[in-house]
Amino acid sequence: MAVVFPRWTNLLPLIGIVGGPVAAVGGLAGLYFWIHSPKWTDVGYAPPQPVSFSHQLHAGELGMDCRYCHDTAERAAHAAIPATSTCMSCHAVVKTSSKELAPVRESAKTGEAIPWRRVHMLPDYAFFDHSVHLAAGIGCESCHGRVDQMPVLYQHEELSMKWCLDCHRNPEPHLRPKDAITMMGWEPGDYDPATDPHRTRELEPPEHCSGCHR
């Protein structure tokens, strides 16, 4: 009798039974780690800027408060990029002949805004309000990292939906007193949000879709 299939083909069902689930699990695991990789989440994104502004110098060495430049963070959905006049409040007398600051002086002279490139971006279908988070006692550091140690600003966190929901479900580790929201390297010590006299109501961060997608 002629042999239609070679004997090794008898192993194919066993290979399918064992190898199929292994391949499926491996594929799902690979997809999970790819989605959470820096390539997908843009962690480390640091676009070139028209002026080499150093947060390490300004927020770190000079100790400037975040709100001096981003003055709408506590009262608006967006933390404004500072106007050239804010820069010139110091640089009208500091480093007035610096070549690196030539675009700033030109902007002050012409009135044309400096074309800063945005670092932290969310998709259009995701709504985020800076003022609400700062009012709740979420520090700048929780989302933006230690900017006082960044000579070049980069995206520190993944800003994914899972990352946001993890905080909404357990915000306590990120809460701090209102007077410490812009403090870099703040340590909680014995601070307990539940006993903070300045908290007038319990936090209830939304976990439903319409909380962020409007």
ABEGO torsion letter per residue (X at the ends): XBBABBAAAAAAAAAAAAAAAAAAAAAAAAAAAAAABAAAAGBGBBBBBABBBBAAAAAAAAGBBAAAABAAAAABABBBBBBAAAAAAAAAABGAABAAAAAAAAAAAAGBBBBBBBABBBBAABBBBAAAAAAAGBBAAAAAEBAAABABBBBABAGBAAAAAAAAABAAAABBBAAAAABBGBBAEABBAAABAABABBBBBBABAAAABX
